[in-house]
Amino acid sequence: MSESEKKQRRQRRSFRPEFKAGAVKLVLEEGKSVAAVARDLDLTETALRKWVEQAKADKGQGKPGALTSEERVELSGLRKRVRQLEMERDLLKNGGGLLREGDEVKFRFIHAQKASMSVAFMCHQLGVSRSGYYAWAKRPESQRQKSDRELAVEVTAIHQESRGTYGSPRVHAELRARGRRVSEKRVARLMRREGLAARSRRRFVRTTDSKHAHPVAPNIVARDFLPPAPNCTWAGDITYVWTAEGWLYLSVVLDLFSRRVVGWSMSESIDRQLVLAALDMALAGREAPALHHSDRGSQYASDDYRERLATSGITCSMSRKGNCWDNAVVESFFSSLKMELVHPRSFRTREEARLVLFEYIEVFYNRRRRHSSLGYVSPAEYERTAEAQRQAA
């Protein structure tokens, strides 16, 4: 696709306020650059910069005043202390288990991390001598050992980029995409050696309220989760995330063709407005599909939701009673989200959870995460490839 075509495509896009707010928070609250966020979310820098400036104006924020010399010295000291704490955190996160291992394993870890942490610091924390490390580093290594060491660095980096979620199949797919031709068995062996593994799934808990008097649609989709093109069949569902302030509910709409999240909304309340907002976001950004599938919860069976589908020309389909497999694609998405994002951490506030969920969906899941059902490419890449093939046909 040419730059002019990309520009025209971007000009036709419509963004819901929730999406704009999430993008702005990545800049103002997470400290990311406008260029980086725009690239991650496939936006123009000009549009994002306008959103950021508008958000600042709405909050009455002006430009910060100049710091005094004492404040600059204090800030510099704080930055050094933060860096020290970050190094200690990263060491405990990536190599804490090495305290029980032999010196050989510790030396390999130090060698792999020396570009980002000082050797003296790591040797002290891991209980080995610097002289011992440097003596080990000077020993000649075989070509195979050198190749394994270099590959292990790449494997570790990919695992960290995936937020610790990738197992050997996805790491192997990422290596192949980067031009590395290695076997999956070798990747698995190096991951075991480095103590890297995918996160395990937890048992799924159902929350659907199907005890209501609203009409229920038949199961038209009938587990046909492989539509021939985008915007043929969408599927929706609701999940929940616990925070110290209470529950935050998340509703999503997925395009079954690419597994892409095309609409989402979050709220303290689990009502029909939650699912309507997710549907509205999907309809604002894409053409209406022929089919929309969901469970038979009261939110999806409500008059408002069924009317919104009907006015958009969408046929409603619902799962059979008590059968979560009829909506397995969305259930799988929620399972991945809980395993990769929610279970490993805790949220102090709903706002903190909102921002983290936004980044996971729009930056990581839709645009980066490799899906086994899509041939280990991201939903966005899968759609781009399909569109290129359609135009070439």
N, C-alpha and C positions, 0 to 999 in steps of 0.2 A: 504494500500500500504506500503511495507517494505521500510526501509531507502535506501537500495541498488536500489530498483526500482525508488524511488524518485530521487536518484542521477543520474541514467541513464536518466530519463525523463528530468532533468535539463540540462544534458550534450547535449541533442538533441535540446534544445531551441536556437533560433536565435534572437538577439536583434538588433533593428534598432538604429541608432545613436541618434534619438530623445528620445527614451526610456532611453538610457544610460545617456544622458545629464540631463534628468529629475531626475533620481535616484541620480546622483552626486550632483545636486543642493539641494536636500533634506538634504544631509549631510553637504555640504559646506556653503550653504546660509541659511538654516532653522535651522542648529545646531543640527540636529538629529544624533543619534549614528548610526554607520555602522550596528550594530546588529539589531537595531529597523527598519531601512529602509529595510534591507535584509529580515527580517521577514514579513514586510508589503507587499513587492513586490514578495515574494516567490523566493528569490535569495540566492545564497551561499554568506557568508560573504567574502570569498576569492575573488570571482569575483568582488563584489562591491568595495572591498578595492583596487583592481587593477585599476578599473575605476577611483576611487577618486585620487589615486596616479598619474595616467596618466594625469588627468585633472590639478592637481597641477603642474606637470612637464611642461605641455603645456603652463601654465600661468607664468612659471618661479618662482613659489613660493617656498621659502625655509622654514625651521623651524623658527618660531618666536624667537627673542632674549629674554633673561631673563629680567623681569621687575625690575626697581629700587624699593627701599622701598617706596619712595614717590608715585610712580605710583601704587604700590599695595594698598596703603592706599586710593588713589583716586579711584581706581577701586572698592574697597570694599564699599566706600561711594556711588558710582554710582549704584552698585548692590542693595544696601539697598533702594535707591530712586526708582529704577525701580520696586522693589518688592512692595513698597508702592503704586506706580502708578498702578501696576497690580491689587492690592487688591481693589483700588478705582474703577478701570474699571470693575472688576468682580462683585463688589457689585452693581454698577449702572446697569450692564447688567442683573444680576440675580435677583436683589431685589429692583431695583429703584422704581418700582410701589408700593412697600410696604409703601412708605411715606404717602400714602393716606389711609392706612389700620389701623386697631386697633392694640393695643399692642399684643394681642394673636397671630395674624398672624406674626407680626415682631419677637416675641419670638421663634416661630416655625422655621422661616427662620434662625435666629441666631443659634439655636440649630443644624440645619442641616448643617450649614456652618462652625461651630466652629473648625473643624479639619483643615481647610485651611486658616481661617482668625481669627484674635484675637477678642475675645468677646468685649473688650473695644472699639476697632475700629468700629465694627459694631453697637454697642449701640450708640456711638456718632453720627455716620452717619445717623442712622435711628431715632434718637431723643427719645430714651428710656434709662432708667437708668440701670446700671449694677445690682444694688440691686434688681430692679424689675424683671430683667431676672432671676437672681439666685433664687429668691423667687418662680418664676413660675416653674423653672426647678426642684425644690425640691418637688413640689406638687405630690402626688401619682397619677398615671394615670391608667386607666383601661387597661385590656389586649388588647381590641380592639384599644384603642388610641395608645398604644405602637406598636401594629402591623401596624397600619396605618402610624405612624411616620417612622418606619423602612422601610416600603414599599415605602413611599414618597421619602425617600433618594435614594433608588434604581431607582425609576421612574425618578427622576430629573437627576441622573447621566447618565442614558441611553439616556434621551432627549438631554443632553449636548454632549454626545459622538456622537450622530447623527447629531451634528452641528445645533441643534434646528429644525430639519426637520421632526422628527417622530411624528405622532399622536398616539392616544391610541391603534389602531390595531397593529402597528409595535412595540410599546413599550411592549404591551402585548405579542407579539410573541417572543421578546427578553427575557422577563422574563421567559417564558415557556422554552426557550432554555437553560436558566441558572438554570432550576430546580424549578422555583417558580410556584406554582399552585394557581393562583388567577383569578378572573373573569375579563373580559374586562370592564364591567360596573364599577367595583371598581377602575380599573386603570384610566378610564375616569373621575371618580369623584375626585380622588386625583390630576389628572392633572389640572382639573378646579380649585381646591383649591389652587394649587401652581402656577396658572397662566401660565401653559404650554400648547402649542398648536402647531400643524403643520403649516407650512407656506402655505399661499393661493397661488393658481396659477394665473398668469396673462394671458391675451388674447394672443394667438399665432399670430405671424405676418409672412406671407409667403414672401420668397425672391427668389423663383425659377425663372430663366430666361428660359422660354420654347419657346421663339420666336427665332428660329434658323432654319437652313436648313438641319441639320443633321438627319439621319434616327432615327426613334423612335421604340423601341421594344414593343411588345405586353405585356399586363399585365398577365403574366403566373402565378405569385404567387396568384393573385386574392384573396387577404386578407386571405390566409391560413398562419397564423402566428404561427402555432404549428407544426413544423417539428418533425419527430420522433427521431432525434439524432443530435448531433453537426455536423457542417460543411455540412449540407444539404442545408440550405438557409441563405444567408447573406443579409443585407440591409444597404444602405448607404445614407447619406444626409449631408447638410452643415448648420451651423448656424454662428452667429456672436456675438462678445463680445466687448463692447465699453471700451476703455481706454483713458486716457488723451492724449495719443500719436496718437489716431485714432483707427480704427476698427482692431480687430484681428479675423480672420476667422478660424473656427474649422470644420474639416471634420471627420466623424467617420464611421466605418463599424461595425455593430452588428451581432452577430450570433443569429438568431431568436429562436433557441432552448433554450438558457439560458439567452438571453438578454444581454450577455456579450459584452463589447466593445473589439473587437479583433484587430482593427486597428484604428489609429487616426493620424491626422497631423494638424498643425497650420501654418498660414501664413498671411502676410499683404495683399496678393492678393487672390481674389476669382477666380481661374482659374483651368484648368484641372490638373496642377501639384499638386495642393492641394489635389484633390481626388485621384490622382494616388499614392501619397505618403502614404495615408491612406490604400489604397488597397495593396500596396507593403508590408506595415507592417503586415497586416493580413495574406498575403500569406507567409511571412517569418516565421510566428509563428505557422501556422496551415495548414492542408490539404485543398486544394481548394474545395469549395462546388460545388454542382450541379447547384445551382441557385444564382444569385445576383440580388437584386431588388433595385430600386432607383426611384426618380422622373425623369421627362424628361428634366431636366436642361441641358444647353449646355455643362457643364463639363462632365456629365455622357454620353451624346450622342456623344461626340467628337470621332474622329477616333482613337486617342491614347488609350482612355479608353476602347472602344469596342474591340480594337485589343488585349489589355492586358487580357481582359476577355476571348477572343477566344483562345489565345495561352495557357491559363491556363485550358482550357476545361470547362469553366463556361458559362452557358446559361444566357443571359441578359433578365431581366424583368423590365418593367417601369410602373409607375402609369398612370392612365388615366389623361387627361388634367384637371388641376384645382381641382383635388381630393386628398386632403392631407390624407384622411382616408385610401387610398391604401398603404400608408407607415406609418401607425399609430404607430408602435412600436418605430421607430426612432424619430418620432414627440414627442412621450411620453417621451423618454429619454431627448430630448432637453428641454421639458417643465419642467421636474424635475431638470435638471441642472440649468436652469435659476432661478427657484423658490428657490432652496436650496443653490445655490452658487453665482450666478451672481447678481441677483436683490438686495440682502441684503448688497452689498458692492460696492465699486468703486475701479478701478485699476489705478495707476499712470502711469505705463509703460506696454508695451506689454510683456516684460520679466516677470514682476510680474504676469500677467494674465496667461502666459504659465505655470509657476511653479504651480500656484494654480489649474489650470485645469488638469495638469498632476496628481497631488496628488488626486484630486477628482475622476478622472477616474480610475487610477490604484490602489490606496489604498482604497478609500472609496466605490465607486460605484461597482467595479468588485468584491471586496473581503470582504466587510463588510455590505453594505447596503442591508436591507431585502426587497425583492420585493413581493408585494401582489400577482402578477401573478405567482410567483414561490413557493407559499405556505410559504411565509415569510422566505425565505433563500436567501443568496447572490448568484449571478451567478456562482462564483467559487465553492461554496458548492453544488449547484444544479448539476453542471457538475461532481464533484467528486462522488456524490451519484449515478448519472446515470451510470458512468463508473464502480462503484463497483457492481451495479445490473447487468450490462452487463456481467462482468466477472463471477459473481456467477451463471448466467443462464446456 
